[in-house]
Amino acid sequence: MHYLICYDIADDSRRDDVATLLSGYGPRVQLSVFECEAGSKAVMAELRSKLGALIDPAEDQIRMYPLGDRSARGLLVIGARTIEERQDFWIIT
Amino acid sequence: MHYLICYDIADDSRRDDVATLLSGYGPRVQLSVFECEAGSKAVMAELRSKLGALIDPAEDQIRMYPLGDRSARGLLVIGARTIEERQDFWIIT
């Protein structure tokens, strides 16, 4: 299962913790955006609860969008700025 | 057609210009994330070229993910921080 995970986190150390956790699930494609892979719904549910434990719900927000094949195939990228992409996730159109 | 558009823009005024343009296509759901609606591929292609004209491709990056129904239905949101959501786009799970 492929998810786009993006976040607005008010506190620097919370933001770092979230980025560190997400980096174990897939590449960081923008400063606060990761493309994450989870082998099953249970793995994604576990990630969701770990993320919930890291943030302050009043100040922060994380959005997890399931990406189907169409989203991955139809991704449009404008601009060459990159952070860290693993080739197997990176689709250049 | 529903798109998730997220961006890393190095320059403040370029970033403001991109946000202003995107706000005409849908709600800003995070600081640098919009959920945009386009009536047709032509409209989305026009938006893409307008965005391309606003950024510096060496310093900036915009990602446009087509979102199918599954993505919209399966959206998971953690945390209550909000910016500006129109109810018809906002799905609380």
gemmi code that builds the backbone of each chain (N, CA, C; Angstrom):
import gemmi

chains = {
    "A": [
        ("MET", (0.857, -1.180, 0.000), (0.000, 0.000, 0.000), (0.896, 1.234, 0.000)),
        ("HIS", (0.556, 2.193, -0.892), (1.393, 3.373, -1.119), (0.645, 4.592, -0.567)),
        ("TYR", (1.298, 5.354, 0.262), (0.648, 6.537, 0.844), (1.496, 7.786, 0.623)),
        ("LEU", (0.825, 8.904, 0.362), (1.497, 10.199, 0.395), (1.218, 10.775, 1.781)),
        ("ILE", (2.275, 11.096, 2.522), (2.089, 11.616, 3.870), (2.707, 13.010, 3.940)),
        ("CYS", (1.889, 13.997, 4.287), (2.380, 15.361, 4.404), (1.982, 15.920, 5.762)),
        ("TYR", (2.767, 16.870, 6.244), (2.507, 17.317, 7.608), (2.864, 18.790, 7.830)),
        ("ASP", (2.131, 19.375, 8.748), (2.465, 20.695, 9.295), (2.667, 20.470, 10.788)),
        ("ILE", (3.884, 20.603, 11.252), (4.208, 20.362, 12.652), (4.841, 21.640, 13.216)),
        ("ALA", (4.267, 22.154, 14.289), (4.687, 23.470, 14.792), (6.078, 23.415, 15.452)),
        ("ASP", (6.388, 22.307, 16.114), (7.611, 22.244, 16.923), (8.734, 21.528, 16.178)),
        ("ASP", (9.943, 22.112, 16.197), (11.062, 21.553, 15.426), (11.380, 20.107, 15.826)),
        ("SER", (11.433, 19.815, 17.111), (11.859, 18.461, 17.500), (10.757, 17.441, 17.181)),
        ("ARG", (9.472, 17.855, 17.324), (8.402, 16.931, 16.932), (8.493, 16.666, 15.433)),
        ("ARG", (8.776, 17.747, 14.673), (8.840, 17.605, 13.208), (9.969, 16.638, 12.828)),
        ("ASP", (11.138, 16.790, 13.528), (12.261, 15.884, 13.248), (11.891, 14.435, 13.571)),
        ("ASP", (11.186, 14.245, 14.691), (10.795, 12.884, 15.083), (9.881, 12.254, 14.025)),
        ("VAL", (8.934, 13.057, 13.521), (8.013, 12.534, 12.500), (8.796, 12.177, 11.233)),
        ("ALA", (9.708, 13.067, 10.825), (10.496, 12.800, 9.611), (11.356, 11.544, 9.783)),
        ("THR", (11.942, 11.390, 10.957), (12.771, 10.201, 11.207), (11.935, 8.934, 11.105)),
        ("LEU", (10.756, 8.966, 11.727), (9.871, 7.794, 11.667), (9.477, 7.490, 10.220)),
        ("LEU", (9.045, 8.512, 9.494), (8.563, 8.285, 8.117), (9.676, 7.809, 7.194)),
        ("SER", (10.895, 8.227, 7.481), (11.993, 7.843, 6.581), (12.198, 6.324, 6.576)),
        ("GLY", (11.642, 5.662, 7.569), (11.728, 4.208, 7.577), (10.684, 3.561, 6.685)),
        ("TYR", (9.796, 4.362, 6.101), (8.695, 3.811, 5.289), (8.796, 4.233, 3.832)),
        ("GLY", (9.710, 5.161, 3.509), (9.818, 5.570, 2.110), (10.550, 6.898, 1.991)),
        ("PRO", (10.778, 7.358, 0.735), (11.581, 8.547, 0.491), (10.859, 9.838, 0.876)),
        ("ARG", (11.679, 10.799, 1.325), (11.180, 12.159, 1.545), (11.264, 12.879, 0.213)),
        ("VAL", (10.134, 13.292, -0.342), (10.153, 13.887, -1.673), (10.057, 15.413, -1.620)),
        ("GLN", (9.617, 15.937, -0.507), (9.682, 17.377, -0.244), (9.922, 17.552, 1.245)),
        ("LEU", (10.174, 18.794, 1.658), (10.538, 19.027, 3.057), (9.560, 18.373, 4.029)),
        ("SER", (8.262, 18.468, 3.756), (7.310, 17.842, 4.690), (6.375, 16.880, 3.962)),
        ("VAL", (6.939, 16.176, 3.009), (6.156, 15.205, 2.236), (6.963, 13.933, 2.007)),
        ("PHE", (6.358, 12.785, 2.348), (6.988, 11.491, 2.125), (6.073, 10.622, 1.267)),
        ("GLU", (6.679, 9.749, 0.457), (5.920, 8.705, -0.227), (6.221, 7.410, 0.515)),
        ("CYS", (5.240, 6.891, 1.218), (5.480, 5.756, 2.108), (4.830, 4.477, 1.588)),
        ("GLU", (5.496, 3.371, 1.852), (5.004, 2.059, 1.460), (4.739, 1.252, 2.725)),
        ("ALA", (3.580, 0.590, 2.754), (3.294, -0.284, 3.902), (2.782, -1.602, 3.345)),
        ("GLY", (3.314, -2.685, 3.886), (2.988, -3.999, 3.335), (1.549, -4.397, 3.567)),
        ("SER", (0.914, -3.775, 4.568), (-0.469, -4.185, 4.874), (-1.193, -3.049, 5.596)),
        ("LYS", (-2.504, -3.188, 5.726), (-3.299, -2.185, 6.457), (-2.849, -2.137, 7.912)),
        ("ALA", (-2.446, -3.279, 8.439), (-2.024, -3.334, 9.850), (-0.756, -2.496, 10.041)),
        ("VAL", (0.164, -2.593, 9.094), (1.403, -1.802, 9.181), (1.065, -0.313, 9.113)),
        ("MET", (0.121, 0.048, 8.242), (-0.249, 1.458, 8.106), (-0.974, 1.936, 9.358)),
        ("ALA", (-1.781, 1.062, 9.946), (-2.488, 1.436, 11.191), (-1.470, 1.653, 12.310)),
        ("GLU", (-0.440, 0.824, 12.312), (0.618, 0.965, 13.331), (1.365, 2.288, 13.133)),
        ("LEU", (1.656, 2.594, 11.870), (2.347, 3.864, 11.588), (1.479, 5.037, 12.036)),
        ("ARG", (0.191, 4.935, 11.732), (-0.733, 6.012, 12.093), (-0.734, 6.245, 13.612)),
        ("SER", (-0.729, 5.158, 14.383), (-0.772, 5.347, 15.849), (0.569, 5.875, 16.368)),
        ("LYS", (1.669, 5.445, 15.744), (2.985, 5.985, 16.146), (3.041, 7.488, 15.863)),
        ("LEU", (2.534, 7.885, 14.687), (2.527, 9.306, 14.339), (1.659, 10.095, 15.324)),
        ("GLY", (0.519, 9.522, 15.663), (-0.368, 10.198, 16.609), (0.287, 10.438, 17.958)),
        ("ALA", (1.150, 9.507, 18.338), (1.822, 9.630, 19.636), (2.921, 10.691, 19.601)),
        ("LEU", (3.412, 11.019, 18.408), (4.528, 11.968, 18.302), (4.067, 13.419, 18.265)),
        ("ILE", (2.829, 13.663, 17.841), (2.440, 15.061, 17.590), (1.589, 15.635, 18.721)),
        ("ASP", (1.434, 16.962, 18.680), (0.465, 17.647, 19.544), (-0.746, 17.929, 18.665)),
        ("PRO", (-1.840, 17.210, 18.911), (-2.991, 17.327, 17.995), (-3.552, 18.743, 17.886)),
        ("ALA", (-3.301, 19.561, 18.881), (-3.849, 20.927, 18.823), (-3.018, 21.810, 17.889)),
        ("GLU", (-1.719, 21.485, 17.756), (-0.825, 22.372, 16.998), (-0.386, 21.796, 15.661)),
        ("ASP", (-0.572, 20.481, 15.506), (0.008, 19.810, 14.338), (-1.082, 19.123, 13.512)),
        ("GLN", (-0.690, 18.799, 12.255), (-1.607, 18.024, 11.429), (-0.827, 17.147, 10.456)),
        ("ILE", (-1.224, 15.885, 10.334), (-0.626, 14.967, 9.373), (-1.741, 14.436, 8.488)),
        ("ARG", (-1.510, 14.432, 7.179), (-2.494, 13.908, 6.219), (-1.875, 12.701, 5.522)),
        ("MET", (-2.621, 11.624, 5.459), (-2.156, 10.377, 4.842), (-3.098, 10.040, 3.692)),
        ("TYR", (-2.638, 10.221, 2.465), (-3.466, 9.950, 1.275), (-3.059, 8.607, 0.670)),
        ("PRO", (-3.960, 7.643, 0.619), (-3.628, 6.417, -0.115), (-3.466, 6.753, -1.586)),
        ("LEU", (-2.397, 6.279, -2.181), (-2.148, 6.557, -3.594), (-2.342, 5.282, -4.398)),
        ("GLY", (-3.299, 5.315, -5.305), (-3.466, 4.168, -6.202), (-2.464, 4.265, -7.345)),
        ("ASP", (-2.510, 3.277, -8.224), (-1.590, 3.279, -9.366), (-1.754, 4.554, -10.196)),
        ("ARG", (-3.034, 4.990, -10.303), (-3.324, 6.153, -11.152), (-2.591, 7.388, -10.624)),
        ("SER", (-2.574, 7.523, -9.297), (-1.889, 8.685, -8.709), (-0.396, 8.600, -8.982)),
        ("ALA", (0.160, 7.404, -8.792), (1.604, 7.253, -9.004), (1.935, 7.485, -10.480)),
        ("ARG", (1.119, 6.885, -11.364), (1.389, 7.043, -12.808), (1.176, 8.487, -13.250)),
        ("GLY", (0.193, 9.146, -12.662), (-0.171, 10.474, -13.156), (0.563, 11.613, -12.479)),
        ("LEU", (1.519, 11.281, -11.619), (2.258, 12.332, -10.906), (2.941, 13.283, -11.876)),
        ("LEU", (2.715, 14.582, -11.652), (3.389, 15.614, -12.448), (4.365, 16.347, -11.528)),
        ("VAL", (5.602, 16.514, -11.963), (6.594, 17.216, -11.150), (7.111, 18.403, -11.949)),
        ("ILE", (7.068, 19.573, -11.339), (7.569, 20.795, -11.980), (8.735, 21.289, -11.139)),
        ("GLY", (9.888, 21.492, -11.775), (11.035, 21.982, -11.005), (11.945, 20.843, -10.606)),
        ("ALA", (13.240, 21.188, -10.501), (14.243, 20.136, -10.311), (14.717, 20.008, -8.875)),
        ("ARG", (14.220, 20.844, -7.979), (14.693, 20.760, -6.594), (14.376, 19.380, -6.038)),
        ("THR", (15.347, 18.710, -5.457), (15.075, 17.375, -4.903), (15.655, 17.293, -3.495)),
        ("ILE", (15.123, 16.355, -2.720), (15.662, 16.132, -1.370), (16.301, 14.760, -1.370)),
        ("GLU", (15.484, 13.725, -1.372), (16.019, 12.351, -1.332), (14.968, 11.471, -1.977)),
        ("GLU", (15.294, 10.964, -3.165), (14.318, 10.054, -3.777), (15.017, 8.739, -4.053)),
        ("ARG", (14.364, 7.648, -3.704), (14.867, 6.337, -4.137), (14.274, 6.089, -5.512)),
        ("GLN", (15.109, 5.626, -6.468), (14.690, 5.502, -7.862), (13.419, 4.658, -7.983)),
        ("ASP", (13.298, 3.585, -7.141), (12.147, 2.708, -7.340), (10.844, 3.410, -6.981)),
        ("PHE", (10.900, 4.504, -6.268), (9.668, 5.226, -5.966), (9.487, 6.420, -6.878)),
        ("TRP", (10.559, 6.854, -7.459), (10.528, 8.140, -8.153), (10.049, 7.930, -9.577)),
        ("ILE", (8.946, 8.549, -9.977), (8.408, 8.424, -11.332), (8.520, 9.796, -11.981)),
        ("ILE", (9.362, 9.925, -13.006), (9.525, 11.212, -13.691), (8.604, 11.220, -14.904)),
        ("THR", (7.780, 12.211, -15.009), (6.864, 12.245, -16.193), (7.336, 13.321, -17.159)),
    ],
    "B": [
        ("MET", (-11.637, 16.590, -12.120), (-10.373, 15.931, -11.777), (-9.827, 16.593, -10.506)),
        ("HIS", (-9.426, 15.730, -9.541), (-9.014, 16.173, -8.208), (-7.507, 15.946, -8.085)),
        ("TYR", (-6.795, 16.966, -7.700), (-5.331, 16.843, -7.567), (-4.886, 17.303, -6.186)),
        ("LEU", (-3.889, 16.595, -5.637), (-3.200, 17.094, -4.458), (-1.942, 17.785, -4.966)),
        ("ILE", (-1.783, 19.059, -4.619), (-0.624, 19.797, -5.103), (0.184, 20.273, -3.895)),
        ("CYS", (1.443, 19.876, -3.849), (2.313, 20.293, -2.756), (3.598, 20.876, -3.327)),
        ("TYR", (4.217, 21.756, -2.567), (5.354, 22.470, -3.152), (6.407, 22.851, -2.109)),
        ("ASP", (7.638, 22.885, -2.591), (8.758, 23.474, -1.840), (9.254, 24.626, -2.704)),
        ("ILE", (9.096, 25.838, -2.239), (9.478, 27.019, -3.003), (10.455, 27.826, -2.147)),
        ("ALA", (11.615, 28.092, -2.688), (12.672, 28.709, -1.870), (12.375, 30.179, -1.558)),
        ("ASP", (11.746, 30.891, -2.490), (11.594, 32.342, -2.354), (10.200, 32.702, -1.849)),
        ("ASP", (10.126, 33.607, -0.863), (8.826, 33.946, -0.250), (7.818, 34.484, -1.263)),
        ("SER", (8.230, 35.386, -2.138), (7.234, 35.994, -3.043), (6.781, 34.981, -4.103)),
        ("ARG", (7.726, 34.106, -4.546), (7.296, 33.067, -5.497), (6.296, 32.141, -4.801)),
        ("ARG", (6.599, 31.836, -3.523), (5.717, 30.918, -2.793), (4.313, 31.538, -2.652)),
        ("ASP", (4.287, 32.849, -2.342), (2.981, 33.529, -2.219), (2.222, 33.502, -3.549)),
        ("ASP", (2.956, 33.739, -4.637), (2.301, 33.732, -5.963), (1.696, 32.359, -6.265)),
        ("VAL", (2.437, 31.303, -5.940), (1.924, 29.946, -6.193), (0.676, 29.696, -5.341)),
        ("ALA", (0.740, 30.096, -4.066), (-0.415, 29.870, -3.177), (-1.631, 30.651, -3.676)),
        ("THR", (-1.406, 31.883, -4.116), (-2.525, 32.694, -4.618), (-3.156, 32.030, -5.837)),
        ("LEU", (-2.301, 31.556, -6.757), (-2.832, 30.888, -7.955), (-3.632, 29.650, -7.564)),
        ("LEU", (-3.059, 28.819, -6.704), (-3.711, 27.553, -6.349), (-5.024, 27.774, -5.591)),
        ("SER", (-5.091, 28.860, -4.841), (-6.307, 29.095, -4.047), (-7.527, 29.276, -4.950)),
        ("GLY", (-7.275, 29.544, -6.221), (-8.388, 29.634, -7.159), (-8.881, 28.283, -7.631)),
        ("TYR", (-8.207, 27.226, -7.229), (-8.561, 25.878, -7.712), (-9.035, 24.972, -6.578)),
        ("GLY", (-8.895, 25.423, -5.321), (-9.354, 24.567, -4.225), (-8.735, 24.986, -2.900)),
        ("PRO", (-9.123, 24.314, -1.799), (-8.703, 24.716, -0.463), (-7.230, 24.398, -0.185)),
        ("ARG", (-6.644, 25.273, 0.632), (-5.308, 25.016, 1.156), (-5.485, 24.173, 2.412)),
        ("VAL", (-4.957, 22.967, 2.410), (-5.197, 22.068, 3.541), (-4.000, 22.000, 4.477)),
        ("GLN", (-2.855, 22.411, 3.996), (-1.668, 22.586, 4.844), (-0.873, 23.751, 4.275)),
        ("LEU", (0.143, 24.186, 4.985), (0.868, 25.385, 4.568), (1.289, 25.331, 3.097)),
        ("SER", (1.777, 24.168, 2.655), (2.192, 24.104, 1.244), (1.510, 22.938, 0.527)),
        ("VAL", (0.256, 22.748, 0.857), (-0.522, 21.664, 0.242), (-1.937, 22.155, -0.075)),
        ("PHE", (-2.361, 21.963, -1.328), (-3.716, 22.310, -1.754), (-4.396, 21.077, -2.323)),
        ("GLU", (-5.716, 21.015, -2.148), (-6.525, 20.013, -2.858), (-7.244, 20.767, -3.970)),
        ("CYS", (-6.854, 20.498, -5.198), (-7.347, 21.307, -6.318), (-8.289, 20.513, -7.219)),
        ("GLU", (-9.256, 21.206, -7.755), (-10.229, 20.610, -8.666), (-10.079, 21.276, -10.032)),
        ("ALA", (-10.056, 20.451, -11.079), (-9.998, 21.019, -12.427), (-11.045, 20.305, -13.258)),
        ("GLY", (-11.821, 21.086, -14.011), (-12.936, 20.501, -14.747), (-12.492, 19.587, -15.876)),
        ("SER", (-11.242, 19.790, -16.320), (-10.801, 18.963, -17.465), (-9.281, 18.882, -17.472)),
        ("LYS", (-8.752, 17.987, -18.307), (-7.292, 17.855, -18.441), (-6.703, 19.152, -18.972)),
        ("ALA", (-7.461, 19.827, -19.821), (-6.966, 21.082, -20.402), (-6.796, 22.127, -19.315)),
        ("VAL", (-7.726, 22.184, -18.401), (-7.627, 23.151, -17.296), (-6.409, 22.809, -16.434)),
        ("MET", (-6.187, 21.520, -16.187), (-5.049, 21.121, -15.365), (-3.736, 21.398, -16.098)),
        ("ALA", (-3.745, 21.206, -17.418), (-2.529, 21.494, -18.201), (-2.238, 22.999, -18.162)),
        ("GLU", (-3.287, 23.797, -18.198), (-3.117, 25.254, -18.130), (-2.557, 25.652, -16.762)),
        ("LEU", (-3.087, 25.028, -15.705), (-2.590, 25.323, -14.351), (-1.119, 24.943, -14.251)),
        ("ARG", (-0.800, 23.788, -14.820), (0.591, 23.314, -14.775), (1.539, 24.314, -15.443)),
        ("SER", (1.113, 24.847, -16.572), (2.030, 25.783, -17.275), (2.117, 27.112, -16.523)),
        ("LYS", (1.003, 27.539, -15.913), (1.044, 28.779, -15.111), (1.996, 28.596, -13.919)),
        ("LEU", (1.918, 27.419, -13.274), (2.804, 27.150, -12.140), (4.264, 27.139, -12.594)),
        ("GLY", (4.492, 26.521, -13.740), (5.854, 26.461, -14.268), (6.443, 27.844, -14.501)),
        ("ALA", (5.572, 28.771, -14.894), (6.040, 30.139, -15.180), (6.334, 30.915, -13.893)),
        ("LEU", (5.773, 30.462, -12.775), (5.936, 31.214, -11.521), (7.208, 30.811, -10.761)),
        ("ILE", (7.702, 29.590, -11.002), (8.787, 29.105, -10.128), (10.153, 29.206, -10.802)),
        ("ASP", (11.181, 29.025, -9.980), (12.555, 28.867, -10.480), (12.843, 27.370, -10.433)),
        ("PRO", (12.904, 26.712, -11.589), (13.010, 25.254, -11.598), (14.253, 24.720, -10.889)),
        ("ALA", (15.275, 25.567, -10.774), (16.492, 25.082, -10.104), (16.318, 25.062, -8.588)),
        ("GLU", (15.460, 25.953, -8.066), (15.342, 26.100, -6.607), (14.048, 25.556, -6.044)),
        ("ASP", (13.073, 25.335, -6.918), (11.721, 25.011, -6.433), (11.255, 23.674, -6.991)),
        ("GLN", (10.205, 23.123, -6.317), (9.601, 21.906, -6.849), (8.112, 21.882, -6.502)),
        ("ILE", (7.278, 21.532, -7.483), (5.843, 21.361, -7.265), (5.477, 19.943, -7.695)),
        ("ARG", (4.712, 19.261, -6.876), (4.249, 17.889, -7.196), (2.732, 17.915, -7.297)),
        ("MET", (2.203, 17.349, -8.356), (0.768, 17.315, -8.612), (0.332, 15.854, -8.694)),
        ("TYR", (-0.346, 15.382, -7.667), (-0.800, 13.989, -7.622), (-2.295, 13.922, -7.981)),
        ("PRO", (-2.655, 13.221, -9.046), (-4.083, 13.019, -9.285), (-4.657, 12.151, -8.173)),
        ("LEU", (-5.765, 12.572, -7.623), (-6.390, 11.810, -6.540), (-7.674, 11.170, -7.045)),
        ("GLY", (-7.699, 9.848, -7.013), (-8.944, 9.166, -7.371), (-9.878, 9.154, -6.171)),
        ("ASP", (-11.051, 8.552, -6.364), (-12.025, 8.481, -5.255), (-11.416, 7.769, -4.056)),
        ("ARG", (-10.595, 6.751, -4.350), (-10.026, 5.944, -3.260), (-9.151, 6.805, -2.358)),
        ("SER", (-8.396, 7.697, -2.984), (-7.521, 8.566, -2.185), (-8.354, 9.487, -1.317)),
        ("ALA", (-9.403, 10.068, -1.943), (-10.241, 11.006, -1.184), (-10.963, 10.255, -0.061)),
        ("ARG", (-11.492, 9.088, -0.387), (-12.231, 8.304, 0.630), (-11.283, 7.815, 1.728)),
        ("GLY", (-10.070, 7.456, 1.341), (-9.163, 6.824, 2.298), (-8.289, 7.793, 3.062)),
        ("LEU", (-8.505, 9.082, 2.852), (-7.678, 10.084, 3.535), (-7.750, 9.919, 5.049)),
        ("LEU", (-6.564, 9.868, 5.683), (-6.489, 9.816, 7.148), (-5.895, 11.134, 7.626)),
        ("VAL", (-6.524, 11.747, 8.599), (-6.010, 13.021, 9.130), (-5.755, 12.847, 10.622)),
        ("ILE", (-4.541, 13.199, 11.038), (-4.174, 13.119, 12.458), (-3.879, 14.534, 12.919)),
        ("GLY", (-4.532, 14.963, 13.982), (-4.282, 16.322, 14.479), (-5.324, 17.296, 13.973)),
        ("ALA", (-5.561, 18.325, 14.800), (-6.679, 19.225, 14.508), (-6.256, 20.538, 13.885)),
        ("ARG", (-4.952, 20.751, 13.701), (-4.522, 22.017, 13.128), (-5.130, 22.179, 11.749)),
        ("THR", (-5.767, 23.320, 11.473), (-6.359, 23.510, 10.143), (-5.964, 24.887, 9.604)),
        ("ILE", (-6.058, 25.012, 8.286), (-5.796, 26.310, 7.659), (-7.102, 26.786, 7.065)),
        ("GLU", (-7.499, 26.165, 5.951), (-8.738, 26.616, 5.297), (-9.272, 25.412, 4.541)),
        ("GLU", (-10.370, 24.850, 5.031), (-10.929, 23.713, 4.300), (-12.357, 24.056, 3.919)),
        ("ARG", (-12.719, 23.741, 2.704), (-14.132, 23.831, 2.325), (-14.735, 22.471, 2.668)),
        ("GLN", (-15.917, 22.477, 3.311), (-16.493, 21.237, 3.835), (-16.590, 20.175, 2.754)),
        ("ASP", (-16.923, 20.570, 1.487), (-17.139, 19.537, 0.467), (-15.833, 18.834, 0.113)),
        ("PHE", (-14.690, 19.398, 0.494), (-13.439, 18.700, 0.214), (-12.926, 17.972, 1.438)),
        ("TRP", (-13.370, 18.400, 2.577), (-12.778, 17.942, 3.816), (-13.452, 16.645, 4.267)),
        ("ILE", (-12.705, 15.555, 4.384), (-13.281, 14.276, 4.802), (-12.626, 13.905, 6.122)),
        ("ILE", (-13.405, 13.909, 7.186), (-12.848, 13.552, 8.509), (-13.066, 12.054, 8.717)),
        ("THR", (-11.988, 11.313, 8.983), (-12.172, 9.842, 9.198), (-11.986, 9.537, 10.679)),
    ],
}
model = gemmi.Model(1)
for chain_id, residues in chains.items():
    chain = gemmi.Chain(chain_id)
    for i, (resn, *xyz) in enumerate(residues, 1):
        res = gemmi.Residue()
        res.name, res.seqid = resn, gemmi.SeqId(i, " ")
        for name, pos in zip(("N", "CA", "C"), xyz):
            atom = gemmi.Atom()
            atom.name, atom.element = name, gemmi.Element(name[0])
            atom.pos, atom.b_iso = gemmi.Position(*pos), 0.0
            res.add_atom(atom)
        chain.add_residue(res)
    model.add_chain(chain)
structure = gemmi.Structure()
structure.add_model(model)
structure.setup_entities()
